[in-house]
Amino acid sequence: MSDTHLDNITVNTKIYPGNDGAKLSITDMLAYFEKHGAMRVSDLHIKVGTQPAYRIDGDLVRMKGAIVTNEMAEQLIYPLIGEKERANLAEKCNIDCSYRYGNLQYRINVFMENDGIAAAIRALGIEIPQPEDVGFANDLWKDIVKRKHGLVLFTGITGAGKSTTIASLIERINETRPARIMTLEDPIEYVYSQKSSMISQREVGRDVDTFSTGLRAMMREDPDVIFVGEMRDAETVSMTLTAAETGHMVFSTLHTRDATGSITRILDFFATGRQEEIRSQLSLGLAYVISQKLIPKKDGKGRAVAMEILNNNYAVSNLIRNGKIEQIYSQLQTKTRDRPDENMVTMERHLARLVKVGQIDLLEAKKWANDPKSFIDAMNTDTDVKTS
C-alpha cells in the first residue's frame, strides 16, 4: 500500500461519490446510523468492487453511488484505525477495534480479501437499555442481577443482540450493588461509568494478549462479576467454568443457535477423555443459557428479541452430568411456570407469543423457529401471551 494517497486524509475528508454527485466522508456514512437508529441499521460494509452496503432490519441494502476502488476503501477505512492497528493489519490481515462517533460506539473489523481491503462496521448504542426494555421472555433477569455466582451464557448468531442484553444486566448490577466488575472484550463495545460498582474493562489485543491470559490474571484481581466476551477455545472455556464454579458471577457468549446446542458445543471443545470432568463442572457452575434472535417487527420499525431460556435446575443439572443432553429440550417445554426451579421457555413458544401480541408476523416467525413443528404446536396451544 502506498501512503501518498493517505496524506492529509482524515475521517472528515469527503471521499465517496454518492448518488447525487456529492462526496461523503466516512463520518457522513456513520451519521446514517444515528439518524435511523442502531437497532434498525446495524452494520456498514465497505468492499472494493461494489457500493458500500448497510444492514437495515437484517437485510443488506447497497448505497446508490460509485463502485468502491481500493484507493477509496483505504481512504475511508484507515482514518478509523490507529497506527498499531495498521501494523497488525499488515501482519495478520485482520484486526478488530472500536471507534466512537457522535452518540454511538462502533465495533470495526478490517480485513484483507481477494479484491483488497474491506471493513465491517457495527453500530453499538452508547445508551445501555434497561433490562425491562430488552424483551426478556420472562422475569428471570431479576434473579440474574442478584446472583453472586454461576455462569450465564448468551448464545446466538452474530448480530443477535447478545452484547446489548448482557450490557443491560451488567449496568443494572452497576447501578444497584457495590460489586467489582471486570470485563474482557474483543473489542470493548459498551463503555460503563463508575456507579455503585467498580468496573474495569480490558480489550483483547490492547490490554491483554488473549482471553485466557486475561482470565488467568483476573482471578488474582478479586472480581465479583466477570464478563468474558466470547468462549473461543478449550482453555478459555475451562477457566470460565472454573470461575463460575468457585464463587464468581460470570457472563459469556457462544455462537450457537439454541440452548441444548450450546451445551454440546461446550463439550465439543474437549477431547472425549475430559468430557466427563467438563460435564460435572458445567452441571455445577451453569446458571442459565439464554439463546436469542432478533426478528423483524411486523410494523417494519426495528426488530424484536426472541429468546430461548434454559434454567439449570436440579433435573437439567442431572441430565448434563450424565450426558443426556438430548433430553434437555423436554425440560424447556414443560418447566415454564414462574418459579425459581422452572422459568424456562423454548424459542418456539416465545416466537408464538410475539406473533399473538402482534409484534412479529406469522410467516417471519416460522422462518426463525428452530423446530417448525414445535412452533405450530405453540401457536395452537399456548394461551400465555406475556412477553416480559
Secondary structure, 3 states (H helix, E strand, C coil): CCCHHHCCCCCCCCCEEECCCCEECHHHHHHHHHHHCCCCEEEEEEECCCCCEEEECCEEEECCECCCCHHHHHHHHHHHCCHHHHHHHHHHCEEEEEEEECCEEEEEEEEEECCEEEEEEEEEECCCCCHHHHCCCCCCHHHHCCCCCEEEEEECCCCCCHHHHHHHHHHHHHHHCCCEEEEEECCCCCCCCCCCCEEEEEEECCCECCHHHHHHHHCCCCCCEEEECCCCCHHHHHHHHHHHHCCCEEEEEECCCCHHHHHHHHHHCCCHHHHHHHHHHHHHHEEEEEEEEEEECCCCCCEEEEEEEEECCHHHHHHHHCCCHHHHHHHHHHCCCCCCCCCCECHHHHHHHHHHCCCCCHHHHHHHCCCHHHHHHHHHHCCCCCCC
